[in-house]
Structures are given as structure tokens and as C-alpha cells.
Amino acid sequence: MSDSVEMQFPIEMTAAAAAKIKSLITEEENPELKLRVYITGGGCSGFQYGFTFDEKVNDGDTVVERDGVIMVVDGMSLQYLVGGTVDYTEGLEGSRFLVTNPNATTTCGCGSSFSI
């Protein structure tokens, strides 16, 4: 594969998110960890984003790799996240992972829940 060809994933991860994931994995001293992004019911808009560390890649997971770190998304959650981007931000609201989701029709003020 040529270096000029960039693989397209159904969900992207920014360089800022990859850097934060890498630093958290280094703190945990477990290079097997991957960031798992998932959707659950709830929140003020119907669905809510979740983030956790996981050592496993399950059947049906989509794997996104950037800068040496891996993010996984299960098939059920991915259908709500296609075309989205996982980012990491530090600001007045604090430090957090966030999802830019083109499939969300409404989001709440906290940015952690949405509806379709």
C-alpha cells in the first residue's frame, strides 16, 4: 500500500484523541488496551455516548487505528456513528472525549447524548 493512500474508516479518530488514548494507555501500563466507543440508551436526548478501555476486539467490532493506538466500535453502535469523528478536547467544560456525529438530529448541551 502506498503511503499516499489513506484508508477510510466508517468512523474517524482525531490526532488529539489518539494522543490522549496513548497517554492513558501509558499511565495504565497495559499496551493491550483499546478505546471502546459505544452507544447506550438514556441521556437527555435518547442515546448516549460511552467510552471505556478494553483489551479485547470482539467479533463484529470495527477497528480504527491511528498513531499506534486502536479504537473499537461494536456493530450495533457503529450504525449510529457512521461518518462521525471521535475527538478529545480540553476547555472550560473540562477534558473529555467527544463525538461529532452527522447522524444526530439533536444533541444536548453536555454533548454526551443525542437523538436520531
N, C-alpha and C positions, 0 to 999 in steps of 0.2 A: 504494500500500500504506500502510495506517495505521501510525503509529509504535507503537501498542499491540499490533500483531500481531507476534509473534516467530516467525521461521522455525525449524522443527525440522529438524535435520540428523541423519543416522544416527550421527554421532559428534560430540561437543561439544569445545570448547576453552575452558578457563577464562580469566578475565581475567589471571591471573598468567602463564599460558603465552603469551597474546597479547603481554603487556608484555615478556616476555623475548625472544620472537621479534623484536619490533620493535627492541629494543636491539641484538640480534645483527646484524640487517639493517643498522642504522645504522652499527655498527662495520665491517661489510664494505663499506659504501658502494655497495651494489647493491640498489636498490629493487625489482628484478625477482625477488628471492629469495622462495621459499615454503618452509615447513617440510613436508617429505615424511615421513609416518609409514608404516611398513611392517612386515610380519611376515616373519621368516625361520625356517627350521628350525634347531634347535640349542638351546643353553642347557641348563640342568639340568632343565628341565621339558618339553622337546619343541619349543616355539616360543619365539621371542624377538622383542622389540620393537626396531625400528630407527628412527633419526631422522637425517635429512640435509637439507641445503638444496639446492633445485633451482630452476632458472629456468623450467622447462617445466611445463605441465599436459598430461598425455598423454590420449589417447582412453581413456575408461572411468574416469578419475580422478573421485573425489568431491571437490568443493572446498568448504571451510568457511572463512568469513570472519568475523573478529571484530576490532573496534577497528582496522580498517585493515590487518590482516595476513591472510595466506592460508595455510591448511594444506591439503595434498592427500593423498589416500589412494587407492592403486590398488584396483581391483575385487577382486582376489584377497585382499588383506589386509583389505579392508573387511568381508568376510563373517565374519571373526573378531573384528571390533571394533564391530559394530553395538550401539548403546546405551552405548558406552564414552565416557570423557572423558579428554582429554589435559590434563595439568596440569604446572606447574613448581613445584618445591619446593626450599627451602634448609634444611638441617638437619644433624644430626650425621653423616648418611651422605653429606653433600656436596650439591652443587647438581645437579639433574637434571630432565629431563622424565620424567614417568611416566604410565602409562595405568591408569585404573580400568576394568576390563573385566568386565562382568557375565557374559560367556560363558566365562570361565576357571573351570575346576573346581578347579585347584590352581595356586599360584604359588610361586616360590622366595623365599628370604629377601632376595635382592637386588632383587626386584621387577621385574626386566627379562625374566624368562621365565615361561611359563605352559603349561598343558595344557588341552585341551578334552575 
